């Protein structure tokens, strides 16, 4: 419940919305009950009613309670008086009543906010003049070091700023708050182009940094305020200035997903490839945050696609990754495809000597793996543990991924030898098409009802499956009858190659069974095929 009031004023609902919050909005039911109990002890019933009347501008009730000698300066549990509520609600008549009856203007609530701060926030110059006439401290600060100029700038109240600077000449209000931010910083952060222009006119422009090293341009870019960025750019000399994290305004614009700001800053000369202190560039952060339009934008602006970054994920140790590694870790298919289309290095290595394909194999996402395999990744690269992507998928128990990689290994080996004209319809996923239902049914029947233990490996060797491929298939299932599933998967991988080569699978199956010493089985399979065994029940999926 102890969210500071000054944070609440940063919202667009204003102070009154904050004052009207119910205790339940700030915390648990227990906290609400505790707050009510504290209020009950702090305010007498008449005092509580008087504060509510000030909040709702009910002068009749205020007059009645005043005649009963209610204490008009009574404070609630947060040390707020009726004047706080009246000013926050922009109730001129209630404020006038309170000041006329000697309400104190110097009482600050538990966060250091006094009535003059609320008037600066609300922008009501009439109330401000009333408070100053009543003796309000024009230079009062809250506990965060903000004065009236900060609050007015933060909420775009130009008339208030003009009054204090041009009429009262209180230039010494233009000081940094506890976070090192001057009114100019706050106006830029909130996106108030009118206020920024006015502060420039009043010579209150600053290119200085706050305590985190952010300039007004950083704050505007971070929050996506393109209108303010446009105002600031003509005033700026060092556009690639970095904050304490090594972030430029351009980097922060990309991090926040603000394409317009990023484009404005690039046009003004921002370095698109500059790295922050974690050696992360704009493409990496856009990828990591899933800002797909920005990824495409950055690619179109020729950002370095293969810069190595350090990404910090909650479930991963810090490691250097390319944008493609990051997109795969985030499972962002659109970004992955955009990077592939932009000719990102498919075989770039991270600190673990993993290619993007290694990462995808470990995660086991079929759609990601399909993209990478079709793009032509190098399947033979080994990581620091000496494992290929196939071995990684096998270790992670991703049977579908294992089969896809073996299909790809066999396809690209065949493609290298035979140089086919095209493979636009190529896919490495499981085949569920109606066109292959009959042959898939026959292969299921062969694996589960005819091939004996170790016979499938004999066929695999005949079809030039490598020892690593056979081992990878065998690792997915264990048990006395696991060879049936192994054989079935091997046969479907073989079928993928035959169909890709546009060959007749029935003819080649018969010939290869004969060539492998399975003459009787070959005749039986041909007979079953001729008899239309595809109508038999099978478990092919």
C-alpha angles and dihedrals in degrees: 000000000000097000103145119256090227090062090052091057090062088070120088093237090076134214096306092060088053093048091050095052116124117234090246090065089062101048148318128338088256091056090049092051091047091050092050090049091051091048090049090056094043102047129044115225093258091048091050091050090047092054090049090051090052090049091052096038092242101161094174092060092043090053092047093050092044089057086055087058095249113180102252093190094053113136128217126221090287092048094251122148132205087263091061090056096044093050093044089053093050089237102160095181093049090048091049091050092050095046091045088055093050101260110177114252097192100065112118123199123233090281094051095255116145130184093267090060091053091050090051090051095047092045095224103150093185092059090043091056091048092053094047091048087052090055104263114170104255092200098046116142131203121226091275091057095253120145133187092282092056092051094045092049091045092057099036096248099157096172091059092050092048091050095053096041105033101029103030096026091219095159091155088073086076093090133128119262124226090287091052094253123139122202088267091060092050094049091051093046092053093046099244103155092173091055092045090053091048093049090050089051090050090051091247093122114129133186089188123122132244123231091282093051095255121143124204087264091055091051095047093047093046091055096043098247100155093170091059093044088056090052094047101045096074088053095049127097105173107042095171094055111141133217126222091286091053091251123147122208087256092055091050091049090054092044090056093047095246107148096175092055091045091052093048091050093047091051088052091055107271116164105248094197101047114131128219123228090280089056090247119142132203094267091054094051093045089051093045092050094045096241095156098175089051092050089055090045092052092047090052088054091055099249115179102273096193104047111136114234138185111238124191115206123172092238098039135065117243108277140158112258138170121234089260092055089051094048091051092049088051092045091229102160096183093053091045091054092046091053092047091049089050090057097250110181101269093197101047113140131227126206091283088055088247122150118214085260091060090053092048091048091053093049094046101218109159096201093051091047091050091054094049096044093049089049090060107248119185104262096190101063114115127211127226089283091055094250127140120215087262092056091047092052091046092050090049091052095238100150095177091052092047090054092047093052092048090050089051093047091052093043096052091044090053092043091053091053101040103030098215119205097241147337105199092144094047118138132167096197126107112289114241098159123135090226092068098036094105097049092043088053090052092050092050089051090049094051099043103034108027116024115083127211113300092007092102090058089053089056091044091055090047088055091048099251107165123239089248091054093049091047091049091053092049094052094066099068136028134189140079094294099034089108088073092061091042091052093047092052091047091051092051090050089051089049090054090057094046093049092045088054088051092240131146106260095197092053094045093045092054094047094046094048088054091045090050094053098260097119097147092044090050091054091047093050091049091049092049090048092051089048091055100250089174086089091064119100112266139168099227111140 
